[in-house]
């Protein structure tokens, strides 16, 4: 899983040639810690067709605000630099994959 910053966000997410799932998280968020291992699994299993990245919203509030992220975790799926799906809250792997179905 890629760690995003203000410096690499555009290159990794907005200019990617494949879909990118971005986990907007914070240190103090228990559901963020619950979903992290699920995202690691998804990153490994779907690496050939999906990039999974995480952005600490407290370290980069300007990026979180730009995409209307107000709750954590928020998962944004980007395709061609645009948000095509937003998932709010931690979910088990099967539900998360069901919500992403067809998005990558």
Secondary structure, DSSP 8 states (H G I E B T S, - for coil): -EE--TTTHIIIIIT-SSEEEEEEE-TT-HHHHHHHHHHHHHHHHTTTTEEEEEEETTT-HHHHHHTT--SSSEEEEEETTEEEEEEES---HHHHHHHHTT--
